[in-house]
Amino acid sequence: MRPSTTYTDRIDRVTNYLREHLDESPSLDDLANVAHFSPFHFHRIFTTVTGETVNQFTNRLRLEKAARLLRYSKDSLTEIALDCGFSSSSTFSRGFRQYFGIAPSEYRKGAEIENSKIRKDLFPISEYLLPMSDEELRGNFPVEIRRFPERRVAFIRVIGGYEEDRVPNAYRSLISWAEERGFWDKATVFGMSLDDPSVTPREKCRYEACLTVPVGTRADDEAGVSIMTMPEMDYAVTRVSGDLKRMATATNYLFSTWLVESEYEPEHSPGVEIFADKENVLNWERFDLELCLPIRRF
């Protein structure tokens, strides 16, 4: 399966931009703007199309450029390091040795690269994916387009969402708060991950435990419950039931295959995971979810 021409063209703009600005350090928001993609989803799309994360791609280009300069220029190590976007010659030397297996000074003298690590371990997420063919993925995770109305939402934000018990504890507090106010029976319960753990340090990843509430509901500072209004929006939706690996497989398919082959692009909004069986929100050994990706037509 290949990404659509539109996606490829837009990511090509980013790779061209990076090649021309290796001595700079543009943010993900800057690069998303170059591609005209939502910052929420840009990194995942970039990785899908190129096969590398932004950092891996940029670092590889910097090191490849440095290798050329070492062989074919008379610039000093410091000049090469700065020209290729490294903060110092020592940082450059460590990075060069890590990826190529030899020191830059040795390479300049004619030593050959034998063990490059640049192309290794690009997809640690593969450890969490089930082995399915393209046909099996389509059959197991059919996607429908659904329009969600504007909704009032109560939420508790967690920082460090991958640390044990933090997210379940947020749901416990939110459920208790909703039951006390009579909101629970009619509420839709869902979660939103605001950060990509392959980009943001795990201890800083944000997650919001959410449920819908009646119009007019106010925030409750004492309970740590905030309120927002989510706008009417179209979503690509697929249903997944099973363990963490099955959920990861469905999520990866939705972003990395269905989206980039579709006639849609992601909206500037995080994805939503709706608990189809809200009575089992706290059961994190088996999930029953609707994975919802906010989209709009090109």
N, C-alpha and C positions, 0 to 999 in steps of 0.2 A: 504494500500500500504506500502511496506517495502523497505528500502534502499537496494541496491545490496550488496552482500557479500563483494565485494571489498571495497566499501565505509565504511561498518561497520568495517571491519578489520583495515582499516587505521585510523579511528577515535578511535578504541580500543587502538591502539598504543599510541594515545595522552592521553586518559583517564588513561592508565597504567602509562604513564610518569608523569602525574599530581599527581597521587597517591603516586608515589615514590619521588616527589619533592615538597611536600606541603610547605616546609619551604623556598622555592624559589619563585621568581616572573618572570617566563619566559614570553617573549613577544609573541604577536600573530605570528610574523614572525618565532620565534623559534618553536612554536607549529606547524605552517604550514609546516615547514621543517621536523618535526618528522613524519607528515602524508604524506609528499610528495605531498602537495596540493599548489596551488597558494595562496599567502597571500591575494590577492584581494577577494577570495571567500571562504577562509577557515572558517571564523566565521559562515557564513550562513550554510555551510555544517555541521559544528559541531552541531549547534542548531537543524538542521533538524534531525540528527541521534540520538542525545542524549535527545532532548526535553528541553534542558537548554542552556543558553549562557555559554561561557567559564567562565566568572566571577561567574555566579550562580552555576555552577558545582563545581568550585574550592572552593568557599566559603562554599558550603554545605559540601564538603568532610572535609574541615578544621574544621568546627563546629562539625561534627559528630565524627571526631577523638578527638577533644577537650572534647566532652561529655564523650567519653570512658575513656579518661585519668583522667577526674575529678572523675569518679566513681571508677576506678580500679588502680589508681596510687597515689603516695604520693607527686608528683611533685607540686611545687608552681604554683599559677596562672600565674606568669611571665614566669616560665619555660614552662608551657603548651602553653602559648600564642606564645612564640618564636618558639617552636617545631612545632607548627601548621601553622606557616607562618604569624602571626600577628606582626605588628611592635612594639606593646607594650601591657601591660596587660589592659590598659584602652581602647584601640581600640578593643581588644578581648572581654572585658566585654560588651561594647556597642553593638557589633555585636551579641554576644550570647543572650543578652536580646532582641534585635530587632527580632531575628528569633525564639527563643524558648519561649519568654514571661516571663522568669525568669532570675535572676542573676546567674552567674556561681557558686558563693558561696552558693546560695540556693540549686542549683542542687546537688552540692557536699554533702550537708547535707541530701540529700534524697528527696527533693521536686520533684514532677513529672512534666513533660512537658505536658501542656494541649493544647496550641495553637501555633503549629509550623507554621511559614509563609514561610518556605523554598520552598514548592512546589506551592505556590500561585503566580498568575500573571506572569507566565513564558512567555506568548505570548501576549504582548500588541498589536502586529500587528494584532491580530484577530479582533480587533475593526474596522479594515479597510477592512476586507475580506468579500466577498459576500458568502452567504450560498449555496454552490454547491456540489453535489456529485462528486465522482471520475469520473463517466461517463460524467457528465455535464462539468467538467473541461476539459477532453480530447476533447469533442465535441466543446466546445467554443474556445479552444486555441490549435489547432493542431500545431505541431512542425515540421519544415523541417530543413534539414541541408543545409547550403548555404556557398559557398566559396567566400569571398570578396577579390578583388585584392588589391595590394598595392595602397595606396592613400595618396595624399598630403592634409594636413588639416590645416586650420586656426582656432584658438580657443582663447577664452577669459576665463581665470580661475577665478572662484568666490570662495572666502572663506566665510563660513557662508551661504551656499547655501539654507538653510531652512528659512532664514530670508526674510521677505516680500519684493518682487520686485527686489531682487538682481539678480536672474537668468533671469527674463524677461528683466531687464535693460541690462544685458550682451548680450542677443539676439538682442535687439534693436540696440545696438552699432555695433554688428557684421553684422547684416543685412544692416545697413546703409553703413558700410565700404565696404561690398561686392557689393552693388548696385553702389556705386561710381566708382568701378573698373571694372564693367561689369561681375562680377563673379556669381551674384545671380541666373540668369535664369538656368544655368546648375548645380548649386550646390546641393549636398545632405546635408540636415541639420540634425544634431543629437546632442545628449547630452551624457555625461559620468559622472556618480557619482563615485568619487574616494575613498569614505569612506562609512562605514556602520554606520548609526546614532545610532544603538544599541551598538556600540563600541566607536565611536568617538564623543566627545561633539558636539552638533548641531552647535555651533558657530564656530567650526573648520572644519566642513565638507566641502570638496572641490567638486566643480562641474565644468565641462568644457562645455561651449556652443561652438559647432563646426560646420564647414561646409567645404566641399571639395573645393579645389582650383586647378588651373593648376600647373603642374610641373614648378618649378623655382620661384614660388611666395615667396617673402621674408617677414619676420616679419615686423611689423609696430609698433615701440615702442611708437610713439606719440599717436596712436589709442589704445594702449594696446592689440594689436593682436599678438599672438605668432604663430609659424608654427612648425608642426611636420610631420613626415612620419609614417603612420600606416602600418605595414607589412601585406602581404597576410596571410589570416587566415580563418579557418572554424568557422562558428557560427551556433548555434541552434537558430532558428528564429520563433517567433509566433506573430501574428497580434492582436492588441487590439484596440477597439474603444469604447469610453465611458468616464465616470467620473473617479475621482481619485480612488474610491473603485474598479472599474473594472480593472484599471491598476494595482493596488496593488495585486488583486487576480491573475491576469495573471502572474505577476512577481513572486509571491510566488509559483505558480504552476510550473513555469519553473525551478526554483531553487530547491524547496523543494520536488517536486514529480518527474517531468520528468527527471531531471539531475541524481538524486541518483538511479533511476531505469534503467538508460541507460547504454550503453557501452562506455560512454565518461566521461572525467574528464575536469574541467575548465582549460583553458590556463592562463598563467600569464599575464593577461590583463583585464582591466575593461569591464563591459558590456556596450552595446551601445543601445540608444533609438533613432531610426530614425523616424523623423516626416514624415509620409506618405503624409500629406497635409501641405507642408511647408508654405503655405500662412496663415495658422492658428497657427503658432508657438507660438504666444503670447496669444492664447486662452487657458487658464489653467483651464477652467471649463469643457471642453470636449477635450479628447485626441484622436488622430488617429495615433498610433505608431506601429512600428515593434520593438519588444523587442529582442535583439540579445545577446546571451551568447557565448563568445569565448570558443571553446572546442577542444579537441583532443582525439583520441581513447586511451584506456588504453594500 
